[in-house]
């Protein structure tokens, strides 16, 4: 189950795709059928096929487009900080990150799932739509406690972690088995989302309004904004800002252009506006961010 370093095979799928080891993990702890890892850094894409374990991904920072293919069906949405995605066995998964990220992954063996009577999960009885980028206070609180156990220098006993994980998957399994779904508003279709993404990425130097995006997919502005938010959990305005900043991150790291020029090329009205938005969302100025890579 574990290699010489204590990692699960499903952990190696993430390591190979990200090209890096986790910053923290329970590989050296006495956690037999579960493993938790913390990941952070800069990446473009993380993609992997057919994890042998049930994976629960908890996004702590950044924004990513996650798509899952299972039983020849593809589902996609946008994940952001505070959201959780449940990746079932034998799925094909792709995370389009394109920048900095921070997340936790909980890896749970099928034996553990079966041992705790989670029949729906063990039998791969998937919901009509996978649980991607969802928010649930019980799930996130449990993952937060598990993360504390992972980072503890003295707590190596796996019994508490196993009890917490058993409660977590029982909660998830109960929802799958009994069909306890909360109806969600209609989300913008994937083809319309992709059209918006492509337009924004190609038009970053220009002024982009919500009216422009709604017209692009031939929808009333209010309806477009509502369905866009349901699909991505951010507003169209926030999405445009994030795309502008993502391009700015790349240019600050990889070019010697003046910050004022980068601001204009990324669609900000001035260097001052760029610096204000950058510091508010990133926690430091563009100049300080650039110094990290020089």
KOLTI-330553 format. One record per residue (C-alpha): residue number from 1; x, y, z. Coordinates in Angstrom, 3 decimals, always signed. Example, Ala and Ser with C-alpha at 12.3 -4.5 7.8 and 13.67 -1.06 7.14 Angstrom:
VODREN     k       east      north         up
VODREN     1    +12.300     -4.500     +7.800
VODREN     2    +13.670     -1.060     +7.140
END
This chain:
VODREN     k       east      north         up
VODREN     1     +0.000     +0.000     +0.000
VODREN     2     +2.781     +2.430     +0.981
VODREN     3     +6.168     +2.821     -0.676
VODREN     4     +9.496     +3.053     +1.145
VODREN     5     +8.820     +6.743     +1.920
VODREN     6     +5.383     +5.957     +3.300
VODREN     7     +3.396     +7.446     +0.406
VODREN     8     +0.220     +5.970     -1.092
VODREN     9     +0.080     +5.287     -4.839
VODREN    10     -2.591     +7.976     -5.170
VODREN    11     -0.243    +10.437     -3.452
VODREN    12     +2.351     +9.657     -6.109
VODREN    13     -0.190    +10.517     -8.818
VODREN    14     -0.347    +14.058     -7.449
VODREN    15     +3.425    +14.237     -6.866
VODREN    16     +4.169    +13.168    -10.438
VODREN    17     +1.703    +15.651    -11.922
VODREN    18     +2.779    +18.606     -9.761
VODREN    19     +6.454    +17.708     -9.946
VODREN    20     +6.868    +18.189     -6.208
VODREN    21     +6.432    +16.410     -2.906
VODREN    22     +3.833    +17.566     -0.386
VODREN    23     +4.957    +20.234     +2.095
VODREN    24     +3.480    +18.156     +4.931
VODREN    25     +2.096    +14.627     +5.049
VODREN    26     +1.226    +11.753     +7.344
VODREN    27     +3.543     +9.386     +5.475
VODREN    28     +5.628     +8.807     +8.610
VODREN    29     +2.682     +8.637    +11.004
VODREN    30     +0.826     +5.532    +12.048
VODREN    31     -2.165     +6.197     +9.830
VODREN    32     -2.757     +2.853     +8.123
VODREN    33     -5.583     +3.235     +5.596
VODREN    34     -5.704     +7.012     +5.303
VODREN    35     -3.159     +9.621     +4.325
VODREN    36     -3.304    +13.412     +4.330
VODREN    37     -0.988    +15.735     +2.403
VODREN    38     -0.577    +19.508     +2.199
VODREN    39     +0.406    +21.050     -1.124
VODREN    40     +1.438    +24.554     -2.068
VODREN    41     +3.413    +26.214     -4.814
VODREN    42     +2.984    +27.303     -8.413
VODREN    43     +1.588    +25.021    -11.108
VODREN    44     -0.159    +25.188    -14.457
VODREN    45     -1.990    +21.840    -14.513
VODREN    46     -2.440    +18.864    -12.216
VODREN    47     -3.933    +15.852    -14.013
VODREN    48     -4.192    +12.211    -13.022
VODREN    49     -6.171     +9.096    -13.956
VODREN    50     -7.830     +6.325    -11.961
VODREN    51     -6.824     +7.005     -8.361
VODREN    52     -6.993     +3.746     -6.416
VODREN    53     -8.161     +5.642     -3.328
VODREN    54    -11.057     +7.948     -2.567
VODREN    55     -9.646    +11.492     -2.680
VODREN    56    -11.043    +14.520     -0.870
VODREN    57     -9.401    +17.757     -2.041
VODREN    58     -9.775    +20.842     +0.155
VODREN    59     -8.682    +24.058     -1.556
VODREN    60     -7.096    +26.547     +0.841
VODREN    61     -6.002    +29.286     -1.571
VODREN    62     -6.081    +30.149     -5.257
VODREN    63     -8.609    +29.371     -7.952
VODREN    64     -8.640    +26.368    -10.265
VODREN    65    -10.835    +24.943    -12.970
VODREN    66    -11.506    +21.293    -12.079
VODREN    67    -12.923    +18.740    -14.511
VODREN    68    -13.718    +15.092    -13.818
VODREN    69    -14.508    +12.373    -16.344
VODREN    70    -16.194     +9.219    -15.086
VODREN    71    -18.304     +6.645    -16.913
VODREN    72    -17.653     +8.622    -20.127
VODREN    73    -19.317    +11.704    -18.628
VODREN    74    -17.416    +14.934    -18.039
VODREN    75    -18.189    +17.476    -15.359
VODREN    76    -16.414    +20.767    -14.725
VODREN    77    -16.581    +23.748    -12.428
VODREN    78    -14.350    +26.314    -10.767
VODREN    79    -12.927    +25.688     -7.304
VODREN    80    -11.703    +28.381     -4.939
VODREN    81    -10.518    +28.723     -1.359
VODREN    82    -12.796    +27.020     +1.155
VODREN    83    -14.346    +24.548     -1.289
VODREN    84    -14.042    +20.757     -1.287
VODREN    85    -14.085    +18.268     -4.165
VODREN    86    -14.710    +14.537     -3.713
VODREN    87    -12.848    +12.501     -6.347
VODREN    88    -14.243     +8.998     -6.650
VODREN    89    -12.319     +5.866     -7.539
VODREN    90    -11.280     +5.408    -11.175
VODREN    91    -12.017     +8.985    -12.253
VODREN    92     -9.953    +11.042    -14.689
VODREN    93     -9.205    +14.417    -13.118
VODREN    94     -7.695    +17.673    -14.366
VODREN    95     -7.033    +20.834    -12.361
VODREN    96     -6.180    +23.941    -14.401
VODREN    97     -4.352    +26.038    -11.827
VODREN    98     -2.182    +28.483    -13.767
VODREN    99     -0.579    +30.094    -10.735
VODREN   100     -0.146    +29.758     -7.008
VODREN   101     -2.169    +27.209     -5.072
VODREN   102     -2.550    +25.704     -1.620
VODREN   103     -4.630    +22.645     -0.820
VODREN   104     -5.055    +19.547     +1.327
VODREN   105     -5.665    +16.056     -0.011
VODREN   106     -7.123    +13.206     +2.035
VODREN   107     -6.504     +9.741     +0.563
VODREN   108     -8.758     +6.921     +1.806
VODREN   109     -8.315     +3.283     +0.770
VODREN   110    -11.229     +1.269     -0.559
VODREN   111    -10.678     -1.252     +2.265
VODREN   112    -11.252     +1.515     +4.820
VODREN   113    -14.397     +2.628     +3.002
VODREN   114    -15.794     -0.918     +2.990
VODREN   115    -14.767     -1.610     +6.599
VODREN   116    -16.893     +1.288     +7.767
VODREN   117    -19.976     +0.194     +5.847
VODREN   118    -19.982     +3.001     +3.306
VODREN   119    -21.760     +0.933     +0.689
VODREN   120    -22.574     +3.732     -1.741
VODREN   121    -18.956     +4.911     -1.893
VODREN   122    -17.538     +1.377     -2.025
VODREN   123    -19.921     +0.373     -4.804
VODREN   124    -19.022     +3.557     -6.712
VODREN   125    -22.651     +4.674     -6.730
VODREN   126    -21.987     +8.179     -7.962
VODREN   127    -24.468    +11.023     -7.774
VODREN   128    -25.913    +12.416    -10.987
VODREN   129    -23.261    +15.109    -10.706
VODREN   130    -19.976    +14.624     -8.798
VODREN   131    -19.412    +16.626     -5.640
VODREN   132    -17.009    +19.211     -7.042
VODREN   133    -16.200    +22.565     -5.399
VODREN   134    -18.837    +22.249     -2.685
VODREN   135    -19.054    +23.952     +0.681
VODREN   136    -20.095    +22.017     +3.781
VODREN   137    -19.197    +23.134     +7.330
VODREN   138    -18.985    +19.612     +8.754
VODREN   139    -16.665    +18.424     +5.987
VODREN   140    -14.331    +21.444     +6.167
VODREN   141    -14.240    +21.433     +9.984
VODREN   142    -13.300    +17.751     +9.996
VODREN   143    -10.577    +18.330     +7.417
VODREN   144     -9.224    +21.235     +9.469
VODREN   145     -8.882    +18.986    +12.528
VODREN   146     -7.207    +16.268    +10.461
VODREN   147     -4.776    +18.880     +9.140
VODREN   148     -3.869    +19.833    +12.716
VODREN   149     -3.182    +16.154    +13.458
VODREN   150     -1.052    +15.931    +10.318
VODREN   151     +1.111    +18.903    +11.298
VODREN   152     +1.468    +17.868    +14.939
VODREN   153     +5.010    +16.835    +15.894
VODREN   154     +3.837    +14.635    +18.761
VODREN   155     +0.521    +13.130    +17.657
VODREN   156     +1.441     +9.985    +15.714
VODREN   157     -1.450     +7.800    +16.897
VODREN   158     -3.796     +7.180    +13.993
VODREN   159     -6.862     +6.216    +16.035
VODREN   160     -8.306     +9.733    +16.305
VODREN   161     -7.611    +10.431    +12.622
VODREN   162     -9.273     +7.159    +11.629
VODREN   163    -12.329     +7.935    +13.769
VODREN   164    -12.636    +11.396    +12.224
VODREN   165    -12.256    +10.002     +8.707
VODREN   166    -14.817     +7.281     +9.403
VODREN   167    -17.314     +9.938    +10.493
VODREN   168    -16.499    +12.019     +7.429
VODREN   169    -17.029     +9.267     +4.861
VODREN   170    -20.158     +8.054     +6.676
VODREN   171    -21.567    +11.559     +6.317
VODREN   172    -20.688    +11.601     +2.612
VODREN   173    -21.966     +8.060     +2.039
VODREN   174    -25.265     +8.841     +3.742
VODREN   175    -25.833    +11.654     +1.300
VODREN   176    -25.075     +9.414     -1.686
VODREN   177    -27.193     +6.480     -0.497
VODREN   178    -30.252     +8.435     +0.562
VODREN   179    -30.129    +10.987     -2.216
VODREN   180    -29.852    +13.904     +0.164
VODREN   181    -29.109    +16.592     -2.397
VODREN   182    -29.786    +20.269     -2.044
VODREN   183    -31.146    +21.575     -5.353
VODREN   184    -28.872    +24.187     -6.846
VODREN   185    -29.719    +26.981     -9.272
VODREN   186    -29.018    +26.328    -12.914
VODREN   187    -25.377    +26.805    -13.819
VODREN   188    -23.977    +28.265    -17.017
VODREN   189    -23.289    +25.477    -19.513
VODREN   190    -19.693    +24.371    -20.071
VODREN   191    -19.609    +25.513    -23.701
VODREN   192    -20.751    +28.997    -22.681
VODREN   193    -18.228    +29.070    -19.838
VODREN   194    -15.417    +28.086    -22.182
VODREN   195    -16.485    +30.802    -24.614
VODREN   196    -16.307    +33.368    -21.808
VODREN   197    -12.924    +32.061    -20.636
VODREN   198    -11.442    +32.276    -24.127
VODREN   199    -12.813    +35.765    -24.725
VODREN   200    -11.491    +37.114    -21.430
VODREN   201     -8.037    +35.573    -21.912
VODREN   202     -7.775    +37.109    -25.375
VODREN   203     -9.059    +40.545    -24.286
VODREN   204     -7.207    +41.288    -21.061
VODREN   205     -5.755    +44.569    -22.371
VODREN   206     -9.262    +45.857    -23.063
VODREN   207    -12.107    +46.996    -20.834
VODREN   208    -14.353    +43.971    -20.227
VODREN   209    -17.840    +44.533    -18.839
VODREN   210    -20.478    +42.075    -17.629
VODREN   211    -22.647    +43.345    -20.489
VODREN   212    -19.968    +42.256    -22.964
VODREN   213    -19.809    +38.757    -21.476
VODREN   214    -23.581    +38.355    -21.341
VODREN   215    -23.889    +39.433    -24.981
VODREN   216    -21.168    +36.959    -25.930
VODREN   217    -23.387    +34.038    -24.852
VODREN   218    -26.641    +35.771    -25.873
VODREN   219    -28.147    +36.032    -22.387
VODREN   220    -29.710    +38.822    -20.311
VODREN   221    -27.148    +40.319    -17.928
VODREN   222    -28.925    +39.292    -14.711
VODREN   223    -29.460    +35.711    -15.859
VODREN   224    -25.867    +35.438    -17.063
VODREN   225    -24.426    +36.784    -13.806
VODREN   226    -26.565    +34.410    -11.731
VODREN   227    -25.702    +31.313    -13.786
VODREN   228    -22.022    +32.280    -13.987
VODREN   229    -21.838    +32.559    -10.206
VODREN   230    -23.595    +29.195     -9.755
VODREN   231    -21.054    +27.540    -12.054
VODREN   232    -17.921    +29.215    -10.664
VODREN   233    -18.812    +30.539     -7.181
VODREN   234    -17.365    +33.935     -8.130
VODREN   235    -18.892    +36.910     -9.915
VODREN   236    -17.977    +37.755    -13.531
VODREN   237    -16.140    +40.846    -12.260
VODREN   238    -14.092    +38.763     -9.787
VODREN   239    -13.289    +36.286    -12.551
VODREN   240    -11.956    +38.995    -14.862
VODREN   241     -9.806    +40.409    -12.041
VODREN   242     -8.417    +36.937    -11.281
VODREN   243     -7.525    +36.389    -14.946
VODREN   244     -5.805    +39.776    -15.102
VODREN   245     -3.820    +38.945    -11.961
VODREN   246     -2.924    +35.467    -13.218
VODREN   247     -1.335    +36.995    -16.324
VODREN   248     +0.369    +39.594    -14.130
VODREN   249     +1.875    +36.836    -11.942
VODREN   250     +3.427    +35.225    -15.017
VODREN   251     +4.787    +38.512    -16.373
VODREN   252     +6.256    +39.553    -13.026
VODREN   253     +8.022    +36.217    -12.695
VODREN   254     +9.168    +35.746    -16.270
VODREN   255     +9.762    +39.205    -17.787
VODREN   256    +11.713    +42.374    -17.058
VODREN   257     +8.954    +44.732    -18.182
VODREN   258     +8.187    +47.768    -16.056
VODREN   259     +5.366    +47.228    -13.597
VODREN   260     +3.500    +50.148    -15.155
VODREN   261     +3.588    +48.384    -18.554
VODREN   262     +2.475    +45.088    -17.017
VODREN   263     -0.444    +46.900    -15.380
VODREN   264     -1.658    +48.260    -18.729
VODREN   265     -1.126    +44.991    -20.598
VODREN   266     -3.187    +43.176    -17.983
VODREN   267     -6.049    +45.650    -18.317
VODREN   268     -5.631    +47.798    -15.230
VODREN   269     -6.269    +51.512    -15.642
VODREN   270     -3.017    +52.512    -13.943
VODREN   271     -0.080    +51.164    -11.970
VODREN   272     -1.692    +52.531     -8.821
VODREN   273     -4.925    +50.638     -9.455
VODREN   274     -2.942    +47.489    -10.275
VODREN   275     -0.878    +47.737     -7.072
VODREN   276     -3.960    +48.347     -4.929
VODREN   277     -5.824    +45.309     -6.299
VODREN   278     -2.689    +43.138     -6.254
VODREN   279     -1.895    +43.917     -2.613
VODREN   280     -5.489    +43.476     -1.513
VODREN   281     -5.785    +40.003     -3.056
VODREN   282     -2.180    +38.810     -2.841
VODREN   283     -1.065    +40.408     +0.406
VODREN   284     +2.019    +42.146     -1.008
VODREN   285     +2.884    +44.627     -3.755
VODREN   286     +3.782    +43.617     -7.318
VODREN   287     +7.364    +44.744     -6.699
VODREN   288     +7.660    +42.600     -3.574
VODREN   289     +6.161    +39.633     -5.416
VODREN   290     +8.703    +40.028     -8.249
VODREN   291    +11.621    +40.095     -5.779
VODREN   292    +10.721    +36.558     -4.728
VODREN   293    +11.787    +35.310     -8.143
VODREN   294    +14.929    +37.390     -8.710
END
